[in-house]
Amino acid sequence: MMARWTRALVTGASSGIGEAMARQLHAEGTELVLVARSLDKLTALADEFGGDTQVLQADLTTPSGVERTVGRIREEPMIDLLVNNAGAGRTAAFADDDVDKQVAQIDLNVTAVVHLAHAAITAMRPRRTGTIINISSVAGYSPVPNTGVYGATKAFVSSFSQALYEEERPNGVTVTAVAPGFTRTDFQDEAEFDTSGIPDFLWQSAEQVATVALEGAFKGKAMVIPGAHNKALVGSIKGLPTSVQRRLAGLF
């Protein structure tokens, strides 16, 4: 398969959806800049891929990590795909949790996304070509008790991405929000989310999500929801009053 993009910068590339995207992009010949906190995992991937694969160790919850990544976007001669995949969640009642850890979700899921998207768009506009993928979540479609900050950050990502889509269409730059549902990665363990009651048919693999996300972005779609079951879920959520949405979500 011919490469759809020349060079992609992928955040959160050391595992999960980010790693799956990196593998698929590499397989079709896209050069990569891989970004994550884990240098060991990034180095192992780069060694496996070979070629011109680059790594950048950066903690995107910190201003310095964001600054380094923004700098790489501005320095690279041709990054025509940015994948804002790095993200984090927490499962806890807001008042019972460490507020700094809750704010760290905002730093990673929102602040870093805004900075990196801005850097990419300003670099892509003069070339009149480029693609940005921002990973959102079906959790952004409804208030979800005990993951309130996470859901709110993903609602922001979806809204922000679709606004940018309209702004940048005349400039040749497309912005795609991707809203996966339950995806088999280490995200749930890190978020301390109990998945024991989630039936198998609701799950997708990171590879499935990555494939649909990249296809949708290449076609220039503003919003991609991987999986028919997730599309149905989002459709049903939209038809319910917010008061019913939050009460139903609170049952899980």
N, C-alpha and C positions, 0 to 999 in steps of 0.2 A: 504493500500500500504506500502510495506517495505521501510524503509528509504534508500535513495540512498547515503546519506552522514552521517557521524557521528556527526560532529559539523561544523556549518557554521558561518562565520562572515560576516554580511551584512551591508554595509554603506548606508546612506540615507534611513534607515529602518523605519523612522517614517511616511512615506507617499508614495503614488505613486507606482512605480514599485518595489521599495525596500520593502515596506510594503507587497505588493502582494506576492513577493518571500518569505518573512519571514513567511507569513501565510501558503503558500503551503508547505514550508519545515517543519514547525511545525506540520502540519496535517499528514505528513508521518513519524514523529518521530525524525526528526533531531534536535539536541540541537542547541541553537542559542546564538550568541553574537550580539546584536543589537547596531549599532553605528549611531548617529545623533547629531545635535546641540540641539534639543528639548528634554530636560530631561523628561518633563511632558508626552509627547507623548510616549517616549520609556518606561517609567515606566508603563503607562496604558497598553501598549502592553504586557509587561512582566507579569503584574498582570493577564491579560487575559489568556496568554499562560500557566503560572505557571511552575512547574517543575524546570529545571535547566537553564531557560532563564536568560541571563545576559545582562546588559545594560552598555554602555560606552558613556557618553556625550563627544563629541569631535567636534570641528570646524576644518574641514580638509583644510580650507584655511589658517590655521596658522601652523607654525612649531611645536608648542607645541601639537596641536591636532593630527597632523600626528605622532609625536613621541609617544604619548600615545597609539595610535592605533597600531603602529608597535610593541610597547612593549607588547600589549595584544596578538598579533599574535605569538610572540616569547615565551610568557609565557604559552599559552594554550597547554595542552598535545596533543591534536588531533584536530586541525582545518584542515579539509580536503576539505573545500570549502570556497573560498574567493569570495564575490560578491562586486566588485567595482562599486557601483551604484550611489553614491552621485555625483551630477553634477549641474551645473548652466549655464544659458545662459542670454544674454542681447540683446535687439532689439534697435539698435541706430546706426547712422553713426559713425564710429570709432572716427573721429576728433571732433565730437560734444559731446562725452560722457566723463565721468570721467575715466581717464586712469587707476586709481587704481582699479576701479570696473571691468574694462576689464582684468587687470592682475590677479585679484582674480579668474576669470574663469580658467585661466591657472593653478593657484595654485591648484584649486580643481579638474579640469578635467584632468590635466596632471601630475603635480608634486606629488600629493597625490597618484594617481594611480601607478606611478612608484615606490614610496617608499613602498607601501603596497604589490604590486606584488613581489618586490624583497624580502621582509621579508617572504612572503608566500612560494615562490619558495625555498628559502634556508632552510625553515623548512620542506617542503614536500619532497625534493629530497632524504634525507637519508631514508625516509620511502618508496620511490619509488611509491608514490600514492598521488593524490591531484588534485583539479580542481580550476581554476580561471575563473571567468566570469567578463569581463570588458564591461560596458554598453557604447556603441558608439551611432551612430545615422545615419540615411540616409543623414542628413545634412553634414556628412563628405565626401560624394561622389562628392560634387560640391562646388565651391566658391559661397557663398550666401551673396550678399551685405546687409549691416545693421545687419548681425549676423556673420561677418567675423571671429572674434576670436573664437566664439563658434564652427563654422564649422571646423575651423583649428584644434581645440583641438580634435574634434571627428575623423578627418582624422588621427591625431596622434594615437589615441586610437586603431583604426582599424589596422593601419600599425604595430604598436608596438605589439599588441596582436598576430597578425599572425606570426610575426618574432619569438616571444617567443614560439608559438605553435611548430614551427620547431625545435627550440633549445631544448625544454624540452621533446619532444616525447620520445627520448631514455631514459629519466630519470623517466618515469612513470607519469609525470605531464602534464595535458592538460590545454590549455589556449583558451578560447572561447570569441570572440568579438560578441556582440549582437547589431544590428543596427535597432532600432525601427523607425517607422515613427511617424505620429501624434497619440499621446496616451493621453487619458483623465486623466490628473493629474493636480495638481496645478502648474506644471512647466510653462505653457504658461502664467499664470497670473503673476508669479514671473519674467518672462523674458519680460513682457509687450508686448507679441506677439498677434497681432490682428488675431483671428481665425474665424471671422465672415464670411469670404468668403470660408472657407474650407468645402466641402460637407461631409455629414455624412459617406458616404461609405469609406472615406479615414481614418477614425478614428478606433482605437482599444482601448480596455480597458486595464488597467494595469494588470489585471488578465490574459488576453489573452497573452500579451507579456511575463509575468512571466512564464506561462506554457510552451510556445515555447522555451524560453531561457533555462529553466532548462532541458527540454527534449533534446535539442541540445547539451548542455554542458555534460549531462550524456552519450550521444552517442559519445562524444569526437570530436565534430565538431569544426573546426577552426573559422567559421563565421556563424552566424545565423541572418537572416533577417525575422522577423515575418510578416506574411501576404503576400498573393499572389500579392496584389496591390503594396506593397513596393518592392518586388522582381522585378516586372515589371518596376517600376520606376527606380530602380538602374540599371537594364539592359539597359533601354533607355538612361539614363544619360551617361553611359559608352560609348555609341555609338556616342555621340555628341562631336564636338570640344569644347575645354574649353571655347573659346570665346562665343560660343552659349550657353553653360551651364550657364555662369555667367549672360548673358543678360536676359535669360529666368527667372533665379532665381530672378533677380532684379525687375521683374514685379509684384512679390507678396509682 
